[in-house]
Amino acid sequence: MQKQFVILLAAVSLWMVFSTGASSETQVSTGKYIQIMKPNTKVYENGQTIGYLREGEIFQYQWEEQQQYAIQYENYVAYVNRSNVRVTTTVPLEVVPKSASTQDIRTRKATNLLDKYGRTIVTASADRRFPVYGTTDTQYKVLVGNRVLYVDKTAVQVDKGIPILMYHHILRDAENTNYRNVSTTISDRQFISQMDYLKSRGYETISMADLEQYVKGTRLLSAKTVAITFDDGLKSNVLYAYPKLKELGYRATMFHITSRMLDTPQMFDPARLQFISKPEVDATRDVFDYHGHTHAKHNILEGNISELLVISHMELKDDFYQAQQLLPQQYFAYPFGQYDSVTIQVLQEMGYKAAVTSKTGYVSRNSNVYELPRIGIRPTTTITKFASYFQ
């Protein structure tokens, strides 16, 4: 018996060597495993079904909880009910890549993930995003439960990433007398039509915390998620964005300049910029998460340079400290989109977890959490242009 075991072990070792082809780039699955015992077993995250697992298949699990097992799925983990599986000592001998490429794919509809023999092992729900671990001429390689699976390239599309929309000022056309040629001022009708578009396409909003966790690989997010942000803390956002967002069940992030936060609300005057007061902050937290845009350093200096870039390290820390005392905050928007390595260093020292820029782009799992790009919405952003950001 011992001799047979040694022979078997040697055979497995040889299989591992010849299967990998390049041992420096691959590793063999190890750990604890579960076997699916019921047909079409649901895999879920935050209570939402995001796929189905084939009966009889074996997957490695990351950890176990009282009612569920966590298996590797997409860029983090998803869960399977304990009642649908059994722990097994049988190990699927598969060679898996150590790390994913920088590319992600997204499912357009319910999509089958196949083994190398063409059998359906997992059916992923629509609008899910998977890191790519390799390609063939016709397929992408993805991982589920530390198993290499294949998906036809024609069944999915390359994922651009998560859009963060950047807004500033909103006014009605009839009252906009002073800001018609300002690139950061849009109409209330424009904003409403954009939100209606998102809702009609099934998009849900996410917070800065959700984005941070996604980039750090501790949260799954569907391909139909969007972050909505507002810079400066303008009163017009409360008047024209808040009601529509609340109607749709959407949330957004407001980056407030705390030195401009008043103790009492002002009467609205569309002819000038006004800022949200403390009572208005408290009254709108059911829609807005409030975070930082400096305390008193939101100023542009000669040469079009942000004041943030010329003050000392200590002055920067002091400004952030004052902002945090007036309005607890963990995320930051760079004034005028300008920052440098010192800015990021001070943000980290002061406990900020992530920051957004004015650079155009999408957030991916490969993004730097302190340099998250956004998509600026301007008065020239037609609904057709807006829709193109989500295609």
Secondary structure, DSSP 8 states (H G I E B T S, - for coil): -HHHHHHHHHHHHHHHHHHHS-TTTEEE--SEEEEE-STTEEEEETTEEEEEE-TT-EEEEEEE-SSEEEEEETTEEEEEEGGGEEEE------EEESS--S-EEEESSSEEEE-TTS-EEEEE-TT-EEE--EE-SSEEEEEETTEEEEEEGGGEEE---B-EEEE-EEE-GGG-SS-TT-TTEEEHHHHHHHHHHHHHTT-EE--HHHHHHHHTTS----SSEEEEEEEE-BHHIIIIIHHHHHHHT--EEEEE-GGG--SS-----TTS--B--HHHHHHTTTTEEEEES-SS---EETTTEEGGGTS-HHHHHHHHHHHHHHS--SEEE-GGG---HHHHHHHHHTT--EEEEEEE--B-TTS-TTSEEEEE--TT--HHHHHHTT-
